[in-house]
Amino acid sequence: MRNNTSLEPANLQINSSSRSIRNLLRKSSVIVVFALALTGLGAALTGVLFKTAVYQLDGWRLTLLKEIPPWFVLPTLGGLGGLISGYLITKLSPEASGSGVTHIMAFLRHRSVPMGLRVGLVKLMTGIIAIGSGFPLGPEGPAVQMGGSVAWKMAQLLKAPIAFRRVIVAAGGGAGLAAIFSAPIGGFIYAIEELLNSARPVVLLLVVVTTFWADTWADVLQAIGLDPSAGGFDSNLGFQVQREYTPSIEFLPIDLGYLIILGIIVGCIAELYSQYVLKMQQIGKKWFGKKLILKMSLCGVILGGIYASLPSEFHQITGLKKLIAEESIDMSMAITIFIVVFITTGLAAASGAPGGLFYPMLILGGSLGLVCDQWAMAITDYVPNTYVFAGMGAFVSACSRTPITAMFLAFALTKNLLILKPLLIACITSFLVSRLFNEHSIYERQIDLDLQKKPTLL
């Protein structure tokens, strides 16, 4: 009887939120749909502009490396990128540092964090500079924050109730993820699984519309030439399935045991990685305090020096995922990639640089999958041919505690339905193993670290 009584206020709040959203849809359905479309467009623009700008900066950096020694170019660019990004964040919007994912999650958990286009635009601009200058982080963090910021502005213009604002901000964050990875289902599931923790029908409707709008807008923007990489739209044939990789995929009954073993290995190492990143962030705060400019500049120089001492494949961090996914490297190179990305992403996160961890997680998981692939082949003379992509999904799943999102993000790389079962097995296994160490995701723990002094909104 006591349990039922304690649940009544929560149930009343959920019902009240659902009613307020439904009332808004009845009164202003056209305006709401327009707002969702604009939110999707904002997320898509962020993703396409981010990828295009980083692509251009990568090309410029590689051109310089042909004429000037890496030991000079990479530390110099890293230091300058950290200096400029840190200065802009400090002067324009201090909230734009770090992972944009934690910013949106904190807002949705009623923490007092600034929202609005200013934060999102500064995040976008400084993220491009930092990642383009060599910080080994991903674009999904700024895209999630920018998508959420655009959504918040749309809700503000609509004078929408608080319940709707929370839903559309989560939908905007999921839309940013969808636009970056060309994964509308992944973005949709992420908004529900991680950001909202809700399965109410009206909420599902709003989120799915926004995330699929973002993916559609991204395809159109790519088709008109805003993104130099391949798009999912052809002006003569219409929308096409966008596959980043086309591996040969088979799934046999024996693969089940192999994938469970892979999930256990990845789950343990991914939790170690989460603890390492969090520890590095604690050290960064302890040593440098609020000296973001100094911290990012110094970190940029160190990161540039590390990558300058490595082979040319490491001079463009975005190319590492391709090397792993295509399995064009040997075990020693895969181990080297894992160690380097493991260490350097912790340094980058400790600096407060604007950028996400999903992209590095895919690289780390893929390299682990490739290493385990070759070990299993040497020991048993057999290995599933899905190990690399299963490792990618399993690593994201273990760190973010979102197994279904991780499965669909890895699936988006191939768009092959047969890979869903192997991905699900590895992702669920790594998720369960990682929860044995800590039930909270790396992002939930980052919120406590980044915003521990922030008040909670009532």
BANUPA-133630 format. One line per 5 residues: their letters; for each residue x, y, z of C-alpha. Coordinates in Angstrom, 1 decimal, always signed. Layout:
N
A = X:Y:Z ~ ... $
//
This chain:
458
MRNNT = +0.0:+0.0:+0.0 ~ +2.8:+2.4:+0.8 ~ +4.5:+1.9:-2.6 ~ +1.3:+2.7:-4.4 ~ +0.8:+5.9:-2.4 $
SLEPA = +4.4:+7.0:-3.1 ~ +3.8:+6.5:-6.9 ~ +0.7:+8.7:-7.0 ~ +2.5:+12.1:-7.2 ~ +4.8:+10.9:-10.0 $
NLQIN = +1.8:+9.4:-11.9 ~ -0.1:+12.7:-11.5 ~ +2.8:+14.7:-12.8 ~ +3.2:+12.4:-15.8 ~ -0.5:+12.6:-16.6 $
SSSRS = -0.4:+16.4:-16.2 ~ +2.6:+16.7:-18.5 ~ +0.9:+14.6:-21.2 ~ -2.3:+16.6:-21.0 ~ -0.4:+19.9:-21.4 $
IRNLL = +1.4:+18.6:-24.4 ~ -1.8:+17.2:-26.0 ~ -3.6:+20.5:-25.4 ~ -0.7:+22.4:-27.1 ~ -0.9:+20.1:-30.1 $
RKSSV = -4.7:+20.6:-30.4 ~ -4.5:+24.4:-30.2 ~ -1.3:+25.0:-32.2 ~ -0.6:+21.8:-34.2 ~ +0.6:+23.6:-37.3 $
IVVFA = +2.9:+25.8:-35.4 ~ +4.3:+22.9:-33.4 ~ +5.0:+20.9:-36.6 ~ +6.7:+23.9:-38.0 ~ +8.8:+24.3:-34.9 $
LALTG = +9.8:+20.6:-35.0 ~ +10.8:+21.0:-38.7 ~ +12.9:+24.1:-37.8 ~ +14.5:+22.2:-34.9 ~ +15.4:+19.4:-37.3 $
LGAAL = +16.8:+21.9:-39.8 ~ +18.9:+23.6:-37.1 ~ +20.3:+20.2:-36.0 ~ +21.0:+19.2:-39.6 ~ +22.7:+22.5:-40.4 $
TGVLF = +24.9:+22.1:-37.3 ~ +25.9:+18.6:-38.3 ~ +26.6:+19.4:-41.9 ~ +28.5:+22.7:-41.1 ~ +30.5:+20.9:-38.4 $
KTAVY = +31.5:+18.0:-40.7 ~ +32.3:+20.3:-43.6 ~ +34.4:+22.8:-41.6 ~ +36.4:+20.0:-39.8 ~ +36.9:+18.3:-43.2 $
QLDGW = +38.3:+21.6:-44.6 ~ +40.6:+22.2:-41.6 ~ +41.8:+18.6:-41.8 ~ +42.7:+19.1:-45.5 ~ +44.5:+22.3:-44.7 $
RLTLL = +46.5:+20.7:-41.9 ~ +47.5:+17.7:-44.1 ~ +48.6:+20.2:-46.8 ~ +50.8:+22.0:-44.3 ~ +52.3:+18.6:-43.2 $
KEIPP = +53.6:+18.1:-46.8 ~ +55.8:+21.1:-46.5 ~ +56.5:+21.6:-42.8 ~ +57.6:+19.0:-40.3 ~ +54.9:+17.4:-38.1 $
WFVLP = +56.8:+18.2:-34.9 ~ +56.2:+21.9:-35.6 ~ +52.8:+21.9:-37.3 ~ +50.8:+19.7:-35.0 ~ +51.8:+21.2:-31.6 $
TLGGL = +51.5:+24.7:-33.0 ~ +48.1:+24.2:-34.5 ~ +46.9:+22.3:-31.4 ~ +48.1:+25.1:-29.1 ~ +46.6:+27.8:-31.3 $
GGLIS = +43.3:+25.9:-31.6 ~ +43.1:+25.5:-27.8 ~ +44.0:+29.1:-27.2 ~ +41.4:+30.5:-29.6 ~ +38.7:+28.1:-28.5 $
GYLIT = +39.4:+28.7:-24.8 ~ +39.4:+32.5:-25.3 ~ +36.1:+32.5:-27.2 ~ +34.4:+30.2:-24.6 ~ +35.7:+32.3:-21.7 $
KLSPE = +34.6:+35.6:-23.2 ~ +31.4:+34.6:-24.9 ~ +29.8:+31.6:-23.2 ~ +31.6:+29.6:-20.4 ~ +28.9:+27.0:-20.6 $
ASGSG = +30.0:+26.0:-24.1 ~ +33.0:+24.1:-22.7 ~ +33.1:+20.3:-22.4 ~ +30.6:+17.8:-23.7 ~ +27.3:+19.2:-25.0 $
VTHIM = +25.6:+16.0:-24.1 ~ +26.0:+16.6:-20.4 ~ +24.7:+20.1:-20.8 ~ +21.4:+18.9:-22.3 ~ +21.1:+16.0:-19.9 $
AFLRH = +21.6:+18.4:-17.0 ~ +18.8:+20.7:-18.3 ~ +16.5:+17.8:-18.6 ~ +17.3:+16.7:-15.1 ~ +16.1:+20.1:-13.8 $
RSVPM = +19.6:+21.5:-13.2 ~ +20.2:+25.2:-13.6 ~ +22.1:+25.5:-16.9 ~ +21.9:+28.3:-19.4 ~ +20.1:+27.5:-22.6 $
GLRVG = +19.6:+29.4:-25.9 ~ +21.2:+30.0:-29.3 ~ +24.2:+31.9:-27.9 ~ +25.5:+28.8:-26.0 ~ +24.9:+26.5:-29.0 $
LVKLM = +26.5:+28.8:-31.5 ~ +29.6:+29.3:-29.4 ~ +29.8:+25.5:-28.9 ~ +29.5:+25.0:-32.7 ~ +32.2:+27.6:-33.5 $
TGIIA = +34.7:+26.6:-30.8 ~ +34.1:+22.9:-31.4 ~ +35.0:+23.3:-35.1 ~ +38.2:+25.1:-34.1 ~ +39.3:+22.6:-31.4 $
IGSGF = +38.5:+19.4:-33.3 ~ +39.8:+20.9:-36.6 ~ +43.1:+21.8:-34.8 ~ +43.7:+18.2:-33.6 ~ +41.7:+17.6:-30.5 $
PLGPE = +40.6:+13.9:-30.7 ~ +36.9:+14.5:-29.9 ~ +33.7:+13.9:-31.9 ~ +31.2:+16.4:-33.4 ~ +28.2:+14.8:-31.8 $
GPAVQ = +28.5:+16.7:-28.5 ~ +28.3:+20.2:-30.1 ~ +25.5:+18.9:-32.5 ~ +23.5:+17.6:-29.5 ~ +23.9:+20.9:-27.7 $
MGGSV = +23.1:+23.0:-30.7 ~ +20.0:+20.9:-31.5 ~ +18.8:+21.3:-28.0 ~ +19.5:+25.0:-28.0 ~ +17.5:+25.5:-31.2 $
AWKMA = +14.7:+23.5:-29.8 ~ +14.7:+25.5:-26.6 ~ +14.4:+28.7:-28.6 ~ +11.5:+27.3:-30.6 ~ +9.7:+26.3:-27.4 $
QLLKA = +10.3:+29.8:-26.0 ~ +8.8:+31.4:-29.1 ~ +5.8:+29.1:-28.8 ~ +5.4:+30.1:-25.1 ~ +5.1:+26.3:-24.6 $
PIAFR = +4.5:+24.7:-21.2 ~ +7.5:+23.4:-19.3 ~ +6.7:+19.7:-20.2 ~ +6.8:+20.5:-23.9 ~ +10.0:+22.4:-23.6 $
RVIVA = +11.7:+19.4:-22.0 ~ +10.5:+17.1:-24.7 ~ +11.4:+19.3:-27.6 ~ +14.9:+20.0:-26.1 ~ +15.5:+16.2:-25.9 $
AGGGA = +14.1:+15.8:-29.4 ~ +16.5:+18.5:-30.6 ~ +19.5:+16.8:-28.9 ~ +18.5:+13.4:-30.5 ~ +18.1:+15.3:-33.9 $
GLAAI = +21.7:+16.5:-33.6 ~ +22.9:+12.9:-33.0 ~ +20.8:+11.7:-36.0 ~ +22.3:+14.4:-38.3 ~ +25.9:+13.7:-37.4 $
FSAPI = +25.7:+9.9:-37.8 ~ +22.9:+9.7:-40.4 ~ +21.1:+7.6:-37.9 ~ +17.5:+8.9:-37.3 ~ +16.5:+5.7:-35.4 $
GGFIY = +19.6:+6.0:-33.2 ~ +18.9:+9.7:-32.5 ~ +15.3:+8.9:-31.7 ~ +16.2:+6.0:-29.4 ~ +18.9:+8.1:-27.7 $
AIEEL = +16.4:+10.9:-26.9 ~ +14.0:+8.4:-25.3 ~ +16.6:+6.0:-23.7 ~ +19.1:+8.5:-22.3 ~ +17.7:+12.0:-22.3 $
LNSAR = +14.0:+11.6:-21.4 ~ +13.6:+8.1:-20.0 ~ +10.0:+8.2:-21.3 ~ +7.8:+6.1:-23.5 ~ +4.6:+8.1:-23.5 $
PVVLL = +3.0:+8.0:-27.0 ~ +2.7:+11.8:-27.4 ~ +6.4:+12.1:-26.4 ~ +7.4:+9.4:-28.9 ~ +5.6:+11.2:-31.6 $
LVVVT = +7.3:+14.6:-31.1 ~ +10.7:+13.0:-30.8 ~ +10.4:+10.7:-33.9 ~ +9.2:+13.6:-36.1 ~ +12.1:+15.8:-35.0 $
TFWAD = +14.9:+13.3:-35.4 ~ +13.6:+12.1:-38.8 ~ +13.3:+15.7:-40.0 ~ +16.9:+16.3:-39.0 ~ +18.1:+13.3:-41.0 $
TWADV = +16.1:+14.3:-44.0 ~ +17.3:+17.9:-43.9 ~ +20.9:+16.6:-43.6 ~ +20.5:+14.5:-46.7 ~ +19.1:+17.5:-48.6 $
LQAIG = +21.9:+19.8:-47.4 ~ +24.5:+17.2:-48.4 ~ +22.9:+16.9:-51.8 ~ +23.2:+20.6:-52.6 ~ +26.9:+20.5:-51.9 $
LDPSA = +27.2:+21.8:-48.3 ~ +28.9:+18.6:-47.3 ~ +31.9:+17.3:-49.3 ~ +31.3:+13.8:-48.1 ~ +28.8:+11.6:-49.8 $
GGFDS = +25.1:+12.2:-49.0 ~ +21.9:+10.1:-49.0 ~ +20.1:+12.1:-51.7 ~ +20.4:+12.1:-55.4 ~ +18.6:+14.8:-57.4 $
NLGFQ = +17.6:+12.3:-60.1 ~ +17.0:+9.2:-58.1 ~ +15.7:+10.7:-54.8 ~ +16.7:+9.5:-51.4 ~ +19.1:+6.7:-51.2 $
VQREY = +20.3:+4.4:-48.4 ~ +23.5:+6.0:-47.1 ~ +26.1:+3.2:-46.3 ~ +29.4:+4.3:-44.9 ~ +30.7:+0.7:-45.1 $
TPSIE = +29.6:-2.4:-46.9 ~ +31.2:-5.4:-45.2 ~ +30.2:-9.0:-45.9 ~ +28.1:-10.1:-42.9 ~ +27.2:-13.6:-41.7 $
FLPID = +25.6:-14.6:-38.5 ~ +25.9:-18.3:-37.3 ~ +24.7:-20.0:-34.1 ~ +28.3:-20.4:-32.9 ~ +28.7:-16.6:-33.1 $
LGYLI = +26.5:-16.2:-30.0 ~ +29.2:-17.3:-27.6 ~ +32.0:-15.3:-29.3 ~ +29.9:-12.1:-29.2 ~ +29.1:-12.6:-25.5 $
ILGII = +32.8:-13.0:-24.8 ~ +33.5:-9.8:-26.8 ~ +30.8:-8.0:-24.8 ~ +32.4:-9.0:-21.5 ~ +35.8:-7.9:-22.6 $
VGCIA = +34.6:-4.6:-24.0 ~ +32.3:-3.9:-21.0 ~ +35.2:-4.2:-18.6 ~ +37.6:-2.0:-20.6 ~ +34.9:+0.6:-21.4 $
ELYSQ = +34.3:+1.1:-17.7 ~ +38.0:+1.5:-17.2 ~ +38.0:+4.1:-19.9 ~ +35.0:+5.9:-18.3 ~ +36.9:+6.1:-15.0 $
YVLKM = +40.0:+7.3:-16.7 ~ +38.2:+10.1:-18.5 ~ +36.5:+11.2:-15.3 ~ +39.7:+11.1:-13.3 ~ +41.5:+13.2:-15.9 $
QQIGK = +38.7:+15.8:-15.7 ~ +39.0:+15.9:-12.0 ~ +42.8:+16.4:-12.3 ~ +42.2:+19.2:-14.9 ~ +39.9:+21.0:-12.5 $
KWFGK = +42.2:+20.6:-9.6 ~ +45.4:+21.8:-11.4 ~ +43.9:+24.6:-13.5 ~ +40.7:+25.6:-11.9 ~ +38.9:+28.1:-14.1 $
KLILK = +42.0:+28.8:-16.3 ~ +40.4:+27.4:-19.4 ~ +42.5:+29.2:-21.9 ~ +45.8:+28.0:-20.3 ~ +44.4:+24.5:-19.9 $
MSLCG = +43.2:+24.1:-23.5 ~ +46.3:+25.7:-25.0 ~ +48.7:+23.5:-23.1 ~ +46.6:+20.4:-23.8 ~ +46.6:+21.3:-27.5 $
VILGG = +50.4:+21.5:-27.6 ~ +50.7:+18.1:-25.8 ~ +48.2:+16.4:-28.0 ~ +50.0:+17.8:-31.1 ~ +53.3:+16.6:-29.8 $
IYASL = +51.9:+13.1:-29.3 ~ +50.4:+12.8:-32.7 ~ +53.5:+14.3:-34.3 ~ +55.6:+11.4:-33.0 ~ +53.3:+8.9:-34.6 $
PSEFH = +52.9:+7.6:-38.2 ~ +51.1:+9.7:-40.7 ~ +47.9:+7.7:-40.3 ~ +47.4:+9.5:-36.9 ~ +47.7:+13.0:-38.4 $
QITGL = +44.0:+12.8:-39.4 ~ +42.0:+11.3:-36.5 ~ +38.9:+10.9:-38.7 ~ +40.7:+8.4:-40.8 ~ +41.4:+6.0:-38.0 $
KKLIA = +37.8:+4.7:-37.9 ~ +38.0:+3.9:-41.6 ~ +41.2:+1.9:-41.2 ~ +39.5:-0.1:-38.4 ~ +36.1:-0.6:-40.1 $
EESID = +37.8:-1.8:-43.3 ~ +40.2:-4.0:-41.3 ~ +43.1:-2.8:-43.4 ~ +45.5:-2.8:-40.5 ~ +47.3:-5.5:-38.4 $
MSMAI = +46.9:-6.3:-34.7 ~ +49.9:-4.1:-33.6 ~ +48.4:-1.1:-35.4 ~ +45.0:-1.7:-33.9 ~ +46.5:-1.9:-30.4 $
TIFIV = +48.5:+1.3:-31.0 ~ +45.3:+3.1:-32.2 ~ +43.5:+1.9:-29.1 ~ +46.2:+3.0:-26.7 ~ +46.7:+6.4:-28.4 $
VFITT = +43.0:+7.3:-28.6 ~ +42.4:+6.0:-25.1 ~ +45.1:+8.3:-23.6 ~ +44.5:+11.4:-25.8 ~ +40.8:+11.6:-25.5 $
GLAAA = +41.1:+11.6:-21.8 ~ +43.5:+14.5:-22.1 ~ +41.2:+16.3:-24.5 ~ +38.2:+15.8:-22.1 ~ +40.3:+17.1:-19.2 $
SGAPG = +41.1:+20.3:-21.0 ~ +37.4:+21.2:-21.3 ~ +37.5:+21.3:-25.1 ~ +34.1:+21.3:-26.8 ~ +33.5:+18.0:-28.3 $
GLFYP = +31.9:+14.6:-27.9 ~ +33.1:+11.1:-26.9 ~ +30.8:+9.0:-29.1 ~ +33.2:+9.2:-32.1 ~ +36.3:+8.2:-30.0 $
MLILG = +34.2:+5.4:-28.4 ~ +33.5:+4.0:-31.9 ~ +37.2:+4.0:-32.7 ~ +38.1:+2.4:-29.4 ~ +35.4:-0.3:-29.6 $
GSLGL = +36.3:-1.0:-33.3 ~ +40.0:-1.4:-32.5 ~ +39.2:-3.7:-29.6 ~ +36.9:-5.7:-31.8 ~ +39.7:-6.0:-34.4 $
VCDQW = +42.2:-7.1:-31.8 ~ +39.8:-9.7:-30.4 ~ +39.0:-10.8:-33.9 ~ +42.7:-11.7:-34.6 ~ +43.2:-13.3:-31.2 $
AMAIT = +40.2:-15.5:-31.7 ~ +41.3:-16.5:-35.1 ~ +44.7:-17.4:-33.8 ~ +43.4:-19.4:-30.9 ~ +40.2:-21.1:-32.3 $
DYVPN = +40.7:-20.7:-36.1 ~ +37.3:-19.1:-36.3 ~ +35.8:-15.7:-35.5 ~ +32.5:-13.9:-36.4 ~ +32.9:-11.4:-39.2 $
TYVFA = +30.9:-8.9:-37.2 ~ +33.4:-8.4:-34.4 ~ +34.6:-4.9:-35.5 ~ +31.2:-3.3:-35.6 ~ +30.0:-5.3:-32.6 $
GMGAF = +32.9:-3.9:-30.7 ~ +32.0:-0.3:-31.8 ~ +28.4:-0.7:-30.5 ~ +29.4:-2.5:-27.4 ~ +31.9:+0.2:-26.3 $
VSACS = +29.3:+3.0:-26.8 ~ +26.8:+0.9:-24.9 ~ +29.0:+0.2:-22.0 ~ +30.1:+3.9:-21.6 ~ +26.7:+5.5:-22.2 $
RTPIT = +24.5:+2.8:-20.7 ~ +22.3:+3.0:-23.8 ~ +22.5:-0.4:-25.5 ~ +19.7:+0.2:-28.0 ~ +21.1:+3.6:-29.1 $
AMFLA = +24.6:+2.0:-29.4 ~ +23.2:-0.8:-31.5 ~ +21.5:+1.6:-34.0 ~ +24.5:+3.9:-34.2 ~ +26.7:+1.0:-35.2 $
FALTK = +24.0:-0.3:-37.5 ~ +23.9:+3.1:-39.2 ~ +27.5:+2.6:-40.5 ~ +26.4:-0.4:-42.6 ~ +22.6:-0.2:-42.9 $
NLLIL = +22.6:-4.0:-43.1 ~ +19.7:-5.5:-41.1 ~ +21.6:-8.8:-40.6 ~ +24.1:-7.0:-38.3 ~ +21.4:-6.0:-35.8 $
KPLLI = +21.4:-9.4:-34.0 ~ +25.2:-9.5:-33.4 ~ +25.1:-5.9:-32.4 ~ +22.3:-6.4:-29.9 ~ +24.1:-9.4:-28.3 $
ACITS = +27.4:-7.5:-27.8 ~ +25.7:-4.3:-26.7 ~ +23.4:-5.9:-24.1 ~ +26.3:-8.0:-22.7 ~ +28.7:-5.0:-22.4 $
FLVSR = +25.9:-2.9:-20.9 ~ +25.2:-5.6:-18.2 ~ +28.9:-6.1:-17.4 ~ +29.6:-2.3:-17.1 ~ +26.6:-1.9:-14.7 $
LFNEH = +28.2:-4.4:-12.4 ~ +30.9:-1.7:-11.7 ~ +28.7:+1.4:-11.7 ~ +25.0:+1.8:-12.7 ~ +25.5:+5.4:-14.0 $
SIYER = +26.8:+6.3:-17.4 ~ +29.9:+8.4:-18.0 ~ +27.7:+11.3:-18.9 ~ +25.7:+11.1:-15.6 ~ +28.9:+11.0:-13.7 $
QIDLD = +30.2:+14.0:-15.7 ~ +27.1:+16.0:-14.7 ~ +27.9:+15.5:-11.1 ~ +31.5:+16.5:-11.7 ~ +30.8:+19.5:-14.0 $
LQKKP = +27.7:+20.8:-12.2 ~ +28.1:+19.7:-8.6 ~ +27.7:+23.3:-7.4 ~ +24.8:+24.2:-9.6 ~ +21.4:+24.4:-8.0 $
TLL = +18.5:+22.2:-9.0 ~ +15.5:+23.8:-10.6 ~ +12.3:+23.3:-8.7 $
//
